[in-house]
């Protein structure tokens, strides 16, 4: 059985839902994971923030606008009177819950409950649409089987066991629909897998059922060799290894959630990236297979903070780096890049929520320099460090000021840290230097 995930733009309009129905309606059993309709999660975040800011009336105004938008969509989607009425009743119940939420004190649990409504709405509506069109489908409520543990990692044993129970108890169907993104935490509260988490849901389910293949359907023909928002004439990469895809996702390729390939990698369950608007395109196949060596793709990750930690005591001093890393561990802040010299260490973080506290601790042992508004530009490809043409990327040094370089930590990744204002120019320059010169 295959698992197919469709993102927000794929269910963002009546026309898009029709396209999804055409793709999945092939008389083969499958599990379909849906995101919220495009724009919904952003609106729900805004509603939660209004509640947090003590502006319930502003939240209610947004709720009413969104409610009306859904009613318009339902009228365009469902011509069957009984289904139209039933879905409107369900949707109104959801929006009544949101209105009632404005009377509650803000908590993270409340926000997570608000955010979960987007996926619950889209799956209920789409399942009703399939029934109208004569497609046998059933809903599998994600909150009945999807759970994360205390470390916010998927509880795979729990998921596998509970998914089987939910699946076995469902009405026999061709299409089984469930929600992406949402889950329960280890205490039974509604939580989520963070932005882009529907991809992660799909591969977690894929791993749990030992799926034949997991397909991620979005609005682009697979993973491109550079960011098409900033670089012209990019092209889809036909094949990537799990390692290459993981590096690209972590370092900024928006098409995938950073953890997407982790659950399926050990079982070599392939992940295929496809375009809902162009289903005949090959897309990108991610598997254990490696095709060519050298740079295959470039990605960029923004909102990076660079910290230089300089101390004469570092010179030949045992335990200095341990003290530095312990500070970041205490404040649960991950490090992306790191370089060292005899008297200094430079590193980057992408989570600055505890930056002030971290700096206070670091200043007790060293002199600190901080650069914000940085970007990591990542070049990824199998054995890229050893490839004969990789040296050509360093031609970029004559055009762009590089703050840090990470080279050799991974055979499949070379990372450059630059000021974000130079990001677009850097992506374009690298595209010219590498993809015109390196055979992919």
Residue pairs with C-beta under 8 A, 6 or more apart in sequence:
1 29
1 30
1 31
1 209
1 211
1 212
2 28
2 30
2 31
2 211
2 212
2 213
2 214
2 215
3 30
3 31
3 32
3 33
3 202
3 203
3 205
3 206
3 209
3 211
3 213
3 214
3 215
4 23
4 24
4 30
4 31
4 32
4 33
4 202
4 214
4 215
4 217
5 32
5 33
5 34
5 35
5 180
5 198
5 199
5 201
5 202
5 214
5 215
5 216
5 217
6 20
6 32
6 33
6 34
6 35
6 217
6 276
7 35
7 38
7 198
7 216
7 217
7 218
7 219
8 35
8 36
8 37
8 38
8 39
8 40
8 41
9 16
9 38
9 218
9 219
9 276
10 16
10 19
10 20
10 35
10 217
10 218
10 219
10 276
11 17
11 20
11 34
11 35
11 37
11 38
11 122
11 126
12 37
12 38
12 39
13 73
14 73
14 76
14 77
16 276
17 77
17 126
17 129
19 276
19 277
19 279
20 32
20 126
20 217
20 276
21 129
21 130
21 133
21 135
22 279
23 217
23 276
23 279
24 30
24 32
24 175
25 133
25 135
25 174
25 175
27 174
28 174
29 173
29 174
29 175
29 176
30 174
30 175
30 176
31 140
31 176
31 177
31 178
31 205
31 209
31 211
32 175
32 176
32 177
32 178
33 177
33 178
33 179
33 180
33 198
33 201
33 202
33 205
34 119
34 122
34 123
34 126
34 177
34 178
34 179
34 180
34 198
35 41
35 118
35 119
35 122
35 180
35 181
35 198
36 44
36 118
36 119
36 121
36 122
36 181
37 73
37 118
37 121
37 122
40 66
40 118
40 121
40 122
41 115
41 118
41 195
43 62
43 65
43 66
44 98
44 114
44 115
44 117
44 118
45 115
46 62
47 59
47 62
47 63
47 98
47 114
48 59
48 106
48 110
48 111
48 114
48 115
50 56
50 58
50 59
50 62
50 102
51 59
51 101
51 102
51 104
51 106
51 110
51 111
51 114
52 106
52 111
56 102
56 103
59 102
60 99
60 102
63 95
63 98
63 99
63 102
64 95
66 95
67 91
67 92
67 95
70 91
70 95
70 121
70 125
71 88
71 91
73 125
74 84
74 87
74 88
74 91
74 125
75 84
77 125
77 129
78 84
78 87
78 128
78 129
78 132
79 132
80 132
83 128
83 131
83 132
86 128
87 124
87 125
87 128
90 124
91 121
91 124
91 125
94 117
94 120
94 121
97 117
98 114
98 117
101 110
101 113
101 114
104 110
109 189
109 190
112 189
112 190
112 191
112 192
113 190
115 181
115 182
115 192
116 143
116 179
116 181
116 182
116 190
116 192
118 181
119 142
119 179
119 180
119 181
119 182
119 198
120 179
120 182
122 179
123 139
123 177
123 178
123 179
124 139
126 177
127 137
127 138
127 139
127 177
130 137
130 175
130 177
131 137
135 174
135 175
136 172
136 173
136 174
136 175
137 173
137 174
137 175
137 176
137 177
138 170
138 171
138 172
138 173
138 175
138 176
138 177
139 170
139 176
139 177
139 178
140 163
140 166
140 167
140 170
140 176
140 177
140 178
141 166
141 178
141 179
142 178
142 179
142 180
142 182
142 183
142 201
143 179
143 182
143 183
143 184
143 190
144 162
144 166
145 158
145 159
145 162
145 163
145 165
145 166
146 154
146 159
146 182
146 183
146 184
146 201
146 204
147 154
147 155
147 158
147 159
147 162
147 183
147 184
147 185
147 186
148 154
148 155
148 183
148 184
148 185
148 186
148 191
148 193
149 155
149 186
150 186
152 185
152 191
154 183
154 193
154 200
154 204
154 263
155 186
156 204
156 207
156 208
156 263
159 204
159 205
159 208
160 208
160 209
163 205
163 208
163 209
167 176
170 176
178 201
178 205
179 201
180 193
180 197
180 198
180 199
180 200
180 201
180 202
181 192
181 193
181 197
181 198
181 201
182 190
182 191
182 192
182 193
183 190
183 191
183 192
183 193
183 201
184 190
184 191
185 191
193 200
193 201
193 257
193 259
194 257
195 257
196 254
196 256
196 257
196 258
197 257
198 257
199 216
199 256
199 257
199 260
200 257
200 259
200 260
200 263
202 214
202 215
202 216
202 260
203 214
203 260
203 261
203 262
203 263
203 264
203 269
203 271
204 263
205 211
206 213
206 214
206 263
206 264
206 269
206 271
207 263
207 264
207 266
207 267
207 269
210 267
210 269
211 264
211 269
212 269
213 269
213 270
213 271
213 272
214 264
214 269
214 270
214 271
214 272
215 271
215 272
215 273
215 274
216 255
216 256
216 260
216 271
216 272
216 273
216 274
217 274
217 275
217 276
218 255
218 273
218 274
218 275
218 276
219 275
219 276
219 277
220 228
220 236
220 255
220 275
221 236
221 275
221 278
221 281
221 282
221 283
222 236
222 237
222 238
222 255
222 273
222 274
222 275
222 281
222 282
222 283
222 284
223 236
223 237
223 240
223 245
223 248
223 253
223 255
223 256
223 273
223 284
223 297
224 234
224 235
224 236
224 237
224 297
225 234
225 235
225 236
225 237
225 296
225 297
225 298
225 431
225 435
225 440
226 234
226 297
226 298
226 427
226 430
226 431
226 435
227 234
227 252
227 298
227 299
227 300
227 427
228 234
230 423
230 424
230 427
230 428
231 427
231 428
231 431
234 431
236 281
236 282
236 283
236 284
237 284
237 296
237 297
237 440
238 282
238 284
238 285
238 291
239 284
239 285
239 286
239 287
239 289
239 291
240 248
240 284
240 285
240 286
240 296
240 297
241 286
241 287
241 288
241 289
241 290
241 382
241 412
242 261
242 265
242 286
242 287
242 288
243 382
243 412
244 290
244 296
244 297
244 380
244 381
244 382
244 412
245 256
245 260
245 261
245 271
245 286
246 258
246 261
246 262
246 265
247 378
247 380
247 410
247 412
247 413
248 256
248 297
248 299
248 378
248 380
249 255
249 256
249 257
249 258
249 259
249 260
249 261
250 258
250 301
251 299
251 300
251 301
251 376
251 378
251 380
251 413
251 415
252 299
252 300
252 301
252 302
252 376
252 378
253 297
253 299
255 273
256 273
260 271
261 271
261 286
264 270
264 271
265 288
268 287
268 288
270 285
270 286
270 287
271 285
271 286
271 287
272 283
272 284
272 285
272 286
273 283
273 284
273 285
273 286
274 281
274 283
275 281
275 283
290 382
291 382
292 381
292 382
292 439
292 440
293 381
293 382
293 383
293 384
293 386
293 387
294 381
294 382
294 383
294 384
294 387
294 389
294 390
294 438
294 439
294 440
295 379
295 380
295 381
295 384
295 387
295 389
295 390
295 393
295 434
295 435
295 438
295 440
296 380
296 381
296 382
296 440
297 379
297 380
297 381
298 377
298 378
298 379
298 380
298 427
298 430
298 431
298 434
299 377
299 378
299 380
300 375
300 376
300 377
300 378
300 423
300 426
300 427
301 336
301 350
301 375
301 376
301 378
302 375
302 420
302 423
303 350
303 352
304 336
304 348
304 349
304 350
304 374
304 375
304 376
304 417
304 420
305 348
305 349
305 350
305 352
305 355
305 370
305 371
305 372
305 374
306 346
306 347
306 348
306 370
306 371
306 372
306 374
306 403
306 404
306 417
307 346
307 347
307 348
307 349
307 358
307 359
307 362
307 368
307 369
307 370
307 371
308 344
308 345
308 346
308 368
308 369
308 370
308 371
309 324
309 344
309 345
309 346
309 347
309 362
309 366
309 367
309 368
310 343
310 344
310 366
310 367
310 368
310 369
311 320
311 343
311 344
311 365
311 366
311 367
312 343
313 320
313 365
313 366
314 320
314 342
314 343
314 344
314 345
314 366
315 342
315 343
320 365
321 340
321 345
323 365
324 345
324 362
324 365
324 366
325 335
327 358
327 361
327 362
328 334
328 335
328 349
328 358
330 361
331 354
331 357
331 358
332 354
333 349
333 351
333 353
333 354
333 358
334 349
334 350
334 351
335 347
335 348
335 349
336 347
336 348
336 349
336 350
336 376
336 415
337 346
337 347
337 348
337 376
337 404
337 406
337 415
337 417
338 345
338 346
338 347
338 348
338 406
339 345
339 346
339 347
339 404
339 405
339 406
340 346
346 403
346 404
348 374
348 376
348 404
348 417
349 355
352 372
355 370
359 368
359 370
362 368
371 403
371 419
373 419
373 420
373 421
374 403
374 417
374 418
374 419
374 420
375 417
375 418
375 419
375 420
375 423
376 415
376 416
376 417
377 415
377 416
377 417
377 418
377 423
377 426
377 427
377 430
378 413
378 414
378 415
378 416
379 393
379 413
379 414
379 415
379 416
379 430
379 434
380 412
380 413
381 387
381 412
382 411
382 412
383 411
383 412
384 390
384 411
384 412
384 413
384 414
385 407
385 408
385 410
385 411
385 412
385 414
386 411
387 438
389 434
389 437
389 438
389 439
390 414
392 433
392 434
392 437
392 438
393 414
393 430
393 433
393 434
395 433
396 402
396 416
396 426
396 429
396 430
396 433
399 425
399 429
400 418
400 422
400 425
400 426
400 429
401 418
401 419
401 422
402 416
402 417
402 418
403 417
403 418
403 419
404 415
404 416
404 417
405 414
405 415
405 416
405 417
406 413
406 414
406 415
406 416
406 417
407 414
416 426
418 426
